[in-house]
Amino acid sequence: MKNMLILFCLCLSFFAGCTSKEPVPPPPEKKSDSRVLVIGLIPEQNIFKQMERYKPVAEYIHKKTGYKIELVVLPRYGNIIDNFVSKNMDGAFFGSFTYTLAHAKLGVEVLARPENLEGISSYHGLIFVRKDSGIRTAKDMKRKRFAFVDKATTAGYLLPLEYFHENDISDYRTYFQETYFTGTHEDAIHDVLEGKADIGAAKNTVFDKLANADSRINKYLLVLKKSPEVPENSLALRKDIDESVRKKLQDVLLDMHNDPEGMDVLKQFGARRFIETTNDDFEPVVRYCEHIHLDLSTYDYMN
């Protein structure tokens, strides 16, 4: 009986061992793929149009360098620096003011920018009204509605600030009946065209593109002010990106126009070629900021 009892206890121990579960080890930490580069796109126009325009360029870079380009549309200019950091981006196609800000705050370094089919690699800002509004001067604008694009744009905010400075408008918030930010250059133009705003500001490249597609733009809108030329949207990378990666991307972009396949991609993109770009090209933006006493290191660009 004693032997049977011992055998019974051993069996219980055996089955208990069979039913107990070993602790499951945690999955290995996923390592980021060093062959993937996350590149942001600013919301210059409709986000779907932005993706459609830049996707062939991203695929071409991947094919030529082996680095997969993951495009991410930054939904707002107004938090572009925060999003760049929080989304762990490696670079972005920055506008002239967003690059100047990102360079000052994050140390990003520019590589190249496109030259359009007419050989132009810059743009300027515009302030415009409806022709039938009766508005022709800053004095005429008092108690009217002004549509900006975003506080982090040259054409959609810095140009108006300079215009106000020239015309002794010390506080535009009290000078106008209403001011607001549309978020895109397209929307600022359409808001003035449709009478939602009396005055608007936007970049000329978007204005001209819309005018080519919609005859009402030139028929009903009047440009009152132009800014100096500033660089077109430029690709810049984080300052800690390896120099070999930086050089590969820059070389591919700068040589695209010498490759038949690259030429096809450039044509889809609406460019003749990419040209080398340096910090010196953004000096007009820096001078703009200095003239209106805007400190880039402390500037609150949130709308």
C-alpha positions, 0 to 999 in steps of 0.5 A, spaced: 500 500 500 505 504 501 509 503 495 502 504 491 501 511 495 508 513 493 507 511 485 500 515 485 504 521 488 509 521 483 504 520 477 501 526 480 507 530 480 508 528 473 502 530 470 502 537 474 509 538 470 506 536 464 500 541 465 504 547 467 507 552 462 513 555 461 514 562 461 513 565 454 520 569 453 518 576 450 519 577 442 526 580 440 526 588 440 524 590 433 530 593 430 529 599 425 531 598 418 537 602 416 535 602 409 529 605 410 529 613 410 522 617 412 522 623 408 516 628 410 512 632 405 509 639 407 502 640 406 503 645 400 497 642 396 492 637 397 495 631 401 493 626 395 496 630 390 503 631 394 504 623 395 502 622 387 507 627 385 513 625 390 512 617 389 516 616 383 522 620 385 522 616 392 521 610 387 527 612 383 531 613 389 530 606 392 532 603 385 538 607 384 541 607 392 537 601 395 534 606 400 527 605 401 524 612 401 517 612 406 514 618 404 509 621 410 505 628 409 506 633 414 498 635 415 500 642 418 505 647 417 504 649 424 507 643 428 512 641 422 518 641 427 515 637 432 512 632 427 519 631 424 522 629 431 516 625 434 515 621 427 523 620 427 524 623 420 530 622 417 529 628 412 523 632 409 522 636 402 522 643 406 519 650 404 524 656 405 521 658 411 520 651 414 527 649 412 530 656 415 526 654 422 528 646 422 536 648 420 536 653 426 532 649 431 534 642 429 540 643 425 538 639 418 542 640 412 539 641 405 541 637 399 538 639 393 532 642 390 528 642 383 528 646 377 522 647 374 521 646 366 522 653 365 529 653 369 526 656 375 528 653 382 525 659 386 518 662 388 516 668 391 510 670 395 504 674 393 498 678 396 492 678 392 485 680 392 479 680 388 479 685 383 472 687 384 473 688 392 476 695 391 482 694 395 488 696 392 492 699 399 494 697 406 489 702 408 483 699 404 485 693 408 482 696 414 477 692 418 477 686 412 478 679 412 485 676 411 487 669 409 494 667 411 497 660 410 501 658 416 505 661 421 511 657 418 511 659 411 514 665 407 509 666 402 503 665 407 506 669 413 512 672 412 511 676 406 504 679 410 508 681 416 513 684 412 508 688 408 504 690 415 511 692 417 512 697 411 505 700 412 506 701 419 500 696 421 503 694 428 498 689 430 494 686 424 490 682 429 486 689 431 487 692 424 483 686 420 476 684 422 478 677 421 485 673 420 485 666 420 490 660 417 487 656 411 493 650 412 494 650 404 496 655 399 491 652 395 485 654 400 488 661 401 487 662 394 480 659 393 478 663 399 479 669 396 476 667 389 470 665 393 469 671 397 470 667 404 476 672 405 478 679 402 485 678 402 490 672 401 497 670 401 500 664 397 506 662 393 506 664 386 507 657 383 501 654 386 497 661 384 500 660 377 498 652 377 491 653 379 490 659 374 492 654 368 487 650 370 482 655 372 481 661 368 477 665 374 484 666 378 487 671 373 480 673 371 477 675 378 484 676 382 489 681 383 496 681 385 498 687 390 505 685 392 510 680 391 516 678 395 523 677 393 525 670 390 526 664 395 528 657 394 523 652 392 522 646 396 528 643 398 530 636 400 534 636 407 536 631 412 538 630 419 545 632 421 546 626 424 545 622 417 551 618 415 555 622 410 555 616 405 548 616 405 547 624 404 552 623 398 548 617 395 542 621 395 544 628 393 548 624 387 542 621 385 538 627 385 543 631 381 544 626 376 537 624 374 537 629 368 542 625 365 539 618 365 533 617 361 529 613 366 530 619 371 528 624 365 521 620 365 521 621 373 523 628 372 517 630 367 512 627 372 514 631 377 514 637 373 522 639 373 527 639 369 533 637 374 535 637 381 540 643 383 545 643 389 542 647 394 546 650 400 544 654 407 547 660 403 541 660 398 536 661 404 539 668 406 533 672 403 529 668 408 534 670 414 534 677 412 526 677 412 526 675 419 531 680 421 528 685 418 521 684 422 525 682 428 523 675 428 528 670 432 528 663 429 531 660 435 525 662 439 519 663 434 513 660 436 510 658 429 504 654 432 498 657 429 
